[in-house]
Amino acid sequence: MGFLLTTLIFAVIGIVASLCARICCNKGPSANLFHLTLVITATVCCWMMWAIVYLAQMNPLIVPILSESE
């Protein structure tokens, strides 16, 4: 549930940022394509970083060692 919901949130933020870039920085077709590419790349990179950190916590590589006295 958390993974899909946060993925949807990243998608919505990416769409809103793309629309803002298109509306605020309307300087021609090549500039619009460049701004759209930057926004989509930034959104995907942020989502991938979050997804890697989130999934790494599901199966940690280092397991805590409990002492016998506790």
Backbone as XML, in Angstrom:
<?xml version="1.0"?>
<chain id="A" units="angstrom">
  <residue number="1" name="MET">
    <atom name="N" x="0.821" y="-1.194" z="0.000"/>
    <atom name="CA" x="0.000" y="0.000" z="0.000"/>
    <atom name="C" x="0.866" y="1.258" z="0.000"/>
  </residue>
  <residue number="2" name="GLY">
    <atom name="N" x="1.887" y="1.316" z="0.859"/>
    <atom name="CA" x="2.724" y="2.499" z="0.954"/>
    <atom name="C" x="3.524" y="2.746" z="-0.316"/>
  </residue>
  <residue number="3" name="PHE">
    <atom name="N" x="4.021" y="1.680" z="-0.929"/>
    <atom name="CA" x="4.828" y="1.830" z="-2.142"/>
    <atom name="C" x="3.996" y="2.379" z="-3.281"/>
  </residue>
  <residue number="4" name="LEU">
    <atom name="N" x="2.814" y="1.825" z="-3.491"/>
    <atom name="CA" x="1.974" y="2.279" z="-4.598"/>
    <atom name="C" x="1.442" y="3.687" z="-4.369"/>
  </residue>
  <residue number="5" name="LEU">
    <atom name="N" x="1.079" y="3.991" z="-3.143"/>
    <atom name="CA" x="0.564" y="5.327" z="-2.835"/>
    <atom name="C" x="1.638" y="6.388" z="-3.051"/>
  </residue>
  <residue number="6" name="THR">
    <atom name="N" x="2.835" y="6.130" z="-2.589"/>
    <atom name="CA" x="3.911" y="7.105" z="-2.759"/>
    <atom name="C" x="4.329" y="7.211" z="-4.220"/>
  </residue>
  <residue number="7" name="THR">
    <atom name="N" x="4.274" y="6.112" z="-4.959"/>
    <atom name="CA" x="4.550" y="6.172" z="-6.395"/>
    <atom name="C" x="3.529" y="7.050" z="-7.094"/>
  </residue>
  <residue number="8" name="LEU">
    <atom name="N" x="2.275" y="6.931" z="-6.704"/>
    <atom name="CA" x="1.225" y="7.783" z="-7.265"/>
    <atom name="C" x="1.466" y="9.250" z="-6.906"/>
  </residue>
  <residue number="9" name="ILE">
    <atom name="N" x="1.901" y="9.514" z="-5.691"/>
    <atom name="CA" x="2.198" y="10.885" z="-5.273"/>
    <atom name="C" x="3.342" y="11.458" z="-6.110"/>
  </residue>
  <residue number="10" name="PHE">
    <atom name="N" x="4.383" y="10.675" z="-6.355"/>
    <atom name="CA" x="5.483" y="11.136" z="-7.203"/>
    <atom name="C" x="4.989" y="11.422" z="-8.618"/>
  </residue>
  <residue number="11" name="ALA">
    <atom name="N" x="4.103" y="10.587" z="-9.143"/>
    <atom name="CA" x="3.574" y="10.808" z="-10.486"/>
    <atom name="C" x="2.768" y="12.106" z="-10.546"/>
  </residue>
  <residue number="12" name="VAL">
    <atom name="N" x="1.960" y="12.357" z="-9.536"/>
    <atom name="CA" x="1.155" y="13.587" z="-9.508"/>
    <atom name="C" x="2.065" y="14.810" z="-9.401"/>
  </residue>
  <residue number="13" name="ILE">
    <atom name="N" x="3.072" y="14.732" z="-8.553"/>
    <atom name="CA" x="4.009" y="15.854" z="-8.422"/>
    <atom name="C" x="4.737" y="16.096" z="-9.746"/>
  </residue>
  <residue number="14" name="GLY">
    <atom name="N" x="5.113" y="15.032" z="-10.439"/>
    <atom name="CA" x="5.777" y="15.171" z="-11.740"/>
    <atom name="C" x="4.874" y="15.809" z="-12.777"/>
  </residue>
  <residue number="15" name="ILE">
    <atom name="N" x="3.600" y="15.438" z="-12.784"/>
    <atom name="CA" x="2.650" y="16.025" z="-13.739"/>
    <atom name="C" x="2.436" y="17.507" z="-13.436"/>
  </residue>
  <residue number="16" name="VAL">
    <atom name="N" x="2.278" y="17.833" z="-12.149"/>
    <atom name="CA" x="2.083" y="19.237" z="-11.765"/>
    <atom name="C" x="3.323" y="20.066" z="-12.105"/>
  </residue>
  <residue number="17" name="ALA">
    <atom name="N" x="4.499" y="19.532" z="-11.834"/>
    <atom name="CA" x="5.737" y="20.254" z="-12.152"/>
    <atom name="C" x="5.899" y="20.425" z="-13.662"/>
  </residue>
  <residue number="18" name="SER">
    <atom name="N" x="5.498" y="19.425" z="-14.442"/>
    <atom name="CA" x="5.568" y="19.544" z="-15.899"/>
    <atom name="C" x="4.631" y="20.631" z="-16.407"/>
  </residue>
  <residue number="19" name="LEU">
    <atom name="N" x="3.436" y="20.678" z="-15.847"/>
    <atom name="CA" x="2.494" y="21.724" z="-16.254"/>
    <atom name="C" x="2.994" y="23.110" z="-15.857"/>
  </residue>
  <residue number="20" name="CYS">
    <atom name="N" x="3.562" y="23.226" z="-14.662"/>
    <atom name="CA" x="4.114" y="24.520" z="-14.227"/>
    <atom name="C" x="5.268" y="24.950" z="-15.117"/>
  </residue>
  <residue number="21" name="ALA">
    <atom name="N" x="6.137" y="24.015" z="-15.479"/>
    <atom name="CA" x="7.261" y="24.341" z="-16.362"/>
    <atom name="C" x="6.756" y="24.753" z="-17.736"/>
  </residue>
  <residue number="22" name="ARG">
    <atom name="N" x="5.718" y="24.103" z="-18.203"/>
    <atom name="CA" x="5.168" y="24.435" z="-19.525"/>
    <atom name="C" x="4.496" y="25.800" z="-19.525"/>
  </residue>
  <residue number="23" name="ILE">
    <atom name="N" x="3.812" y="26.133" z="-18.447"/>
    <atom name="CA" x="3.098" y="27.409" z="-18.374"/>
    <atom name="C" x="4.058" y="28.561" z="-18.068"/>
  </residue>
  <residue number="24" name="CYS">
    <atom name="N" x="4.943" y="28.377" z="-17.093"/>
    <atom name="CA" x="5.814" y="29.472" z="-16.641"/>
    <atom name="C" x="6.998" y="29.728" z="-17.570"/>
  </residue>
  <residue number="25" name="CYS">
    <atom name="N" x="7.497" y="28.711" z="-18.228"/>
    <atom name="CA" x="8.709" y="28.845" z="-19.055"/>
    <atom name="C" x="8.396" y="28.565" z="-20.513"/>
  </residue>
  <residue number="26" name="ASN">
    <atom name="N" x="7.407" y="29.230" z="-21.054"/>
    <atom name="CA" x="6.987" y="29.000" z="-22.437"/>
    <atom name="C" x="7.818" y="29.887" z="-23.359"/>
  </residue>
  <residue number="27" name="LYS">
    <atom name="N" x="8.956" y="29.361" z="-23.858"/>
    <atom name="CA" x="9.864" y="30.159" z="-24.692"/>
    <atom name="C" x="10.089" y="29.551" z="-26.076"/>
  </residue>
  <residue number="28" name="GLY">
    <atom name="N" x="9.334" y="28.560" z="-26.445"/>
    <atom name="CA" x="9.525" y="27.944" z="-27.746"/>
    <atom name="C" x="9.474" y="26.428" z="-27.630"/>
  </residue>
  <residue number="29" name="PRO">
    <atom name="N" x="9.328" y="25.755" z="-28.765"/>
    <atom name="CA" x="9.164" y="24.291" z="-28.712"/>
    <atom name="C" x="10.388" y="23.541" z="-28.203"/>
  </residue>
  <residue number="30" name="SER">
    <atom name="N" x="11.595" y="23.990" z="-28.570"/>
    <atom name="CA" x="12.781" y="23.257" z="-28.113"/>
    <atom name="C" x="13.036" y="23.513" z="-26.628"/>
  </residue>
  <residue number="31" name="ALA">
    <atom name="N" x="12.775" y="24.729" z="-26.153"/>
    <atom name="CA" x="12.947" y="25.026" z="-24.729"/>
    <atom name="C" x="11.914" y="24.272" z="-23.904"/>
  </residue>
  <residue number="32" name="ASN">
    <atom name="N" x="10.681" y="24.180" z="-24.405"/>
    <atom name="CA" x="9.646" y="23.432" z="-23.696"/>
    <atom name="C" x="10.021" y="21.960" z="-23.579"/>
  </residue>
  <residue number="33" name="LEU">
    <atom name="N" x="10.563" y="21.393" z="-24.639"/>
    <atom name="CA" x="10.975" y="19.994" z="-24.614"/>
    <atom name="C" x="12.127" y="19.794" z="-23.622"/>
  </residue>
  <residue number="34" name="PHE">
    <atom name="N" x="13.058" y="20.736" z="-23.597"/>
    <atom name="CA" x="14.188" y="20.657" z="-22.668"/>
    <atom name="C" x="13.704" y="20.738" z="-21.221"/>
  </residue>
  <residue number="35" name="HIS">
    <atom name="N" x="12.801" y="21.663" z="-20.918"/>
    <atom name="CA" x="12.276" y="21.800" z="-19.562"/>
    <atom name="C" x="11.479" y="20.560" z="-19.159"/>
  </residue>
  <residue number="36" name="LEU">
    <atom name="N" x="10.694" y="20.040" z="-20.081"/>
    <atom name="CA" x="9.915" y="18.831" z="-19.801"/>
    <atom name="C" x="10.833" y="17.641" z="-19.532"/>
  </residue>
  <residue number="37" name="THR">
    <atom name="N" x="11.901" y="17.532" z="-20.298"/>
    <atom name="CA" x="12.869" y="16.451" z="-20.093"/>
    <atom name="C" x="13.544" y="16.572" z="-18.729"/>
  </residue>
  <residue number="38" name="LEU">
    <atom name="N" x="13.905" y="17.796" z="-18.334"/>
    <atom name="CA" x="14.528" y="17.993" z="-17.021"/>
    <atom name="C" x="13.577" y="17.639" z="-15.889"/>
  </residue>
  <residue number="39" name="VAL">
    <atom name="N" x="12.327" y="18.041" z="-15.996"/>
    <atom name="CA" x="11.358" y="17.766" z="-14.935"/>
    <atom name="C" x="11.098" y="16.268" z="-14.822"/>
  </residue>
  <residue number="40" name="ILE">
    <atom name="N" x="10.912" y="15.594" z="-15.942"/>
    <atom name="CA" x="10.643" y="14.154" z="-15.916"/>
    <atom name="C" x="11.857" y="13.395" z="-15.380"/>
  </residue>
  <residue number="41" name="THR">
    <atom name="N" x="13.063" y="13.779" z="-15.801"/>
    <atom name="CA" x="14.275" y="13.124" z="-15.312"/>
    <atom name="C" x="14.436" y="13.320" z="-13.807"/>
  </residue>
  <residue number="42" name="ALA">
    <atom name="N" x="14.198" y="14.537" z="-13.329"/>
    <atom name="CA" x="14.312" y="14.803" z="-11.893"/>
    <atom name="C" x="13.283" y="14.010" z="-11.101"/>
  </residue>
  <residue number="43" name="THR">
    <atom name="N" x="12.065" y="13.921" z="-11.605"/>
    <atom name="CA" x="11.011" y="13.176" z="-10.912"/>
    <atom name="C" x="11.353" y="11.688" z="-10.851"/>
  </residue>
  <residue number="44" name="VAL">
    <atom name="N" x="11.796" y="11.135" z="-11.951"/>
    <atom name="CA" x="12.141" y="9.707" z="-11.989"/>
    <atom name="C" x="13.342" y="9.413" z="-11.090"/>
  </residue>
  <residue number="45" name="CYS">
    <atom name="N" x="14.345" y="10.293" z="-11.091"/>
    <atom name="CA" x="15.519" y="10.078" z="-10.234"/>
    <atom name="C" x="15.153" y="10.144" z="-8.759"/>
  </residue>
  <residue number="46" name="CYS">
    <atom name="N" x="14.313" y="11.109" z="-8.383"/>
    <atom name="CA" x="13.882" y="11.207" z="-6.980"/>
    <atom name="C" x="13.069" y="9.982" z="-6.580"/>
  </residue>
  <residue number="47" name="TRP">
    <atom name="N" x="12.183" y="9.526" z="-7.488"/>
    <atom name="CA" x="11.376" y="8.339" z="-7.180"/>
    <atom name="C" x="12.264" y="7.101" z="-7.036"/>
  </residue>
  <residue number="48" name="MET">
    <atom name="N" x="13.255" y="6.961" z="-7.931"/>
    <atom name="CA" x="14.138" y="5.797" z="-7.841"/>
    <atom name="C" x="14.941" y="5.808" z="-6.548"/>
  </residue>
  <residue number="49" name="MET">
    <atom name="N" x="15.415" y="6.976" z="-6.133"/>
    <atom name="CA" x="16.156" y="7.062" z="-4.875"/>
    <atom name="C" x="15.266" y="6.667" z="-3.712"/>
  </residue>
  <residue number="50" name="TRP">
    <atom name="N" x="14.038" y="7.174" z="-3.684"/>
    <atom name="CA" x="13.107" y="6.815" z="-2.619"/>
    <atom name="C" x="12.801" y="5.316" z="-2.656"/>
  </residue>
  <residue number="51" name="ALA">
    <atom name="N" x="12.553" y="4.766" z="-3.850"/>
    <atom name="CA" x="12.195" y="3.349" z="-3.975"/>
    <atom name="C" x="13.341" y="2.440" z="-3.516"/>
  </residue>
  <residue number="52" name="ILE">
    <atom name="N" x="14.569" y="2.791" z="-3.859"/>
    <atom name="CA" x="15.718" y="1.974" z="-3.437"/>
    <atom name="C" x="15.853" y="1.987" z="-1.927"/>
  </residue>
  <residue number="53" name="VAL">
    <atom name="N" x="15.713" y="3.157" z="-1.312"/>
    <atom name="CA" x="15.818" y="3.246" z="0.143"/>
    <atom name="C" x="14.665" y="2.500" z="0.801"/>
  </residue>
  <residue number="54" name="TYR">
    <atom name="N" x="13.472" y="2.642" z="0.268"/>
    <atom name="CA" x="12.292" y="1.981" z="0.834"/>
    <atom name="C" x="12.423" y="0.455" z="0.738"/>
  </residue>
  <residue number="55" name="LEU">
    <atom name="N" x="12.823" y="-0.039" z="-0.423"/>
    <atom name="CA" x="12.943" y="-1.481" z="-0.615"/>
    <atom name="C" x="14.132" y="-2.065" z="0.133"/>
  </residue>
  <residue number="56" name="ALA">
    <atom name="N" x="15.189" y="-1.287" z="0.335"/>
    <atom name="CA" x="16.351" y="-1.780" z="1.075"/>
    <atom name="C" x="16.001" y="-2.017" z="2.538"/>
  </residue>
  <residue number="57" name="GLN">
    <atom name="N" x="15.029" y="-1.311" z="3.063"/>
    <atom name="CA" x="14.635" y="-1.496" z="4.451"/>
    <atom name="C" x="13.796" y="-2.760" z="4.650"/>
  </residue>
  <residue number="58" name="MET">
    <atom name="N" x="13.272" y="-3.325" z="3.577"/>
    <atom name="CA" x="12.452" y="-4.530" z="3.699"/>
    <atom name="C" x="13.294" y="-5.765" z="3.964"/>
  </residue>
  <residue number="59" name="ASN">
    <atom name="N" x="14.524" y="-5.789" z="3.447"/>
    <atom name="CA" x="15.410" y="-6.929" z="3.628"/>
    <atom name="C" x="16.818" y="-6.413" z="3.905"/>
  </residue>
  <residue number="60" name="PRO">
    <atom name="N" x="17.091" y="-6.002" z="5.151"/>
    <atom name="CA" x="18.406" y="-5.416" z="5.447"/>
    <atom name="C" x="19.525" y="-6.446" z="5.318"/>
  </residue>
  <residue number="61" name="LEU">
    <atom name="N" x="20.682" y="-5.978" z="4.877"/>
    <atom name="CA" x="21.827" y="-6.873" z="4.710"/>
    <atom name="C" x="22.520" y="-7.151" z="6.032"/>
  </residue>
  <residue number="62" name="ILE">
    <atom name="N" x="22.527" y="-6.191" z="6.926"/>
    <atom name="CA" x="23.180" y="-6.343" z="8.227"/>
    <atom name="C" x="22.114" y="-6.655" z="9.264"/>
  </residue>
  <residue number="63" name="VAL">
    <atom name="N" x="22.233" y="-7.816" z="9.893"/>
    <atom name="CA" x="21.267" y="-8.239" z="10.900"/>
    <atom name="C" x="21.843" y="-7.939" z="12.273"/>
  </residue>
  <residue number="64" name="PRO">
    <atom name="N" x="21.087" y="-7.294" z="13.147"/>
    <atom name="CA" x="21.605" y="-7.030" z="14.493"/>
    <atom name="C" x="21.860" y="-8.335" z="15.249"/>
  </residue>
  <residue number="65" name="ILE">
    <atom name="N" x="22.956" y="-8.388" z="15.994"/>
    <atom name="CA" x="23.302" y="-9.568" z="16.784"/>
    <atom name="C" x="22.933" y="-9.283" z="18.236"/>
  </residue>
  <residue number="66" name="LEU">
    <atom name="N" x="22.043" y="-10.060" z="18.780"/>
    <atom name="CA" x="21.606" y="-9.898" z="20.155"/>
    <atom name="C" x="22.541" y="-10.670" z="21.085"/>
  </residue>
  <residue number="67" name="SER">
    <atom name="N" x="22.861" y="-10.053" z="22.195"/>
    <atom name="CA" x="23.712" y="-10.752" z="23.151"/>
    <atom name="C" x="22.835" y="-11.640" z="24.025"/>
  </residue>
  <residue number="68" name="GLU">
    <atom name="N" x="23.431" y="-12.648" z="24.626"/>
    <atom name="CA" x="22.699" y="-13.615" z="25.431"/>
    <atom name="C" x="22.212" y="-13.039" z="26.760"/>
  </residue>
  <residue number="69" name="SER">
    <atom name="N" x="22.886" y="-12.010" z="27.272"/>
    <atom name="CA" x="22.511" y="-11.470" z="28.582"/>
    <atom name="C" x="21.242" y="-10.620" z="28.538"/>
  </residue>
  <residue number="70" name="GLU">
    <atom name="N" x="20.832" y="-10.185" z="27.399"/>
    <atom name="CA" x="19.644" y="-9.323" z="27.321"/>
    <atom name="C" x="18.389" y="-10.104" z="27.129"/>
  </residue>
</chain>
